[in-house]
């Protein structure tokens, strides 16, 4: 039982970290796209 708990808690932070990186990349790309669109619309 004590062996199962650390195994269960280890992958969760890892996958959460991976999801965070994915979200940061997605939001970053979205921001860049919005900025480019705004610049194109304004020019």
N, C-alpha and C positions, 0 to 999 in steps of 0.2 A: 504493500500500500504506500509506504514512504517513497518507494522507487517510482511509482506511477505518477505522483503529484509533480515532482520536478519535470518529468517528461511532458506533462500536460501544460505546465506554465511556460516552458521554454519556447515552443513554437508560436504561442500567441503573441508575445511582444515582437517576435521576428516578423510575423506576417503583418502585424499592425504597422511596424516600421516600413515594410515594403509598400503597404497601402498608402502610408503617409507620403513616401517618396513619389509614388504614382500620382497622388492628388496634387502635390506641389508642382510636378511637371505639367500636369493637365491644366492647372490654374495658370501657370506661367505661360504656357502656349496660348491659352485663351486670352490672357492679358495682352500678349504681343499681338495677337490677331485683332483684338479690339482697338489697340493703339494704331495699328496699320490702317484699319478701316476708317478710323477717325481722321487720320492724316490725309487719306485719299479723299474722303468726303469734304474736308475743309479746303483742300487745294483746288 
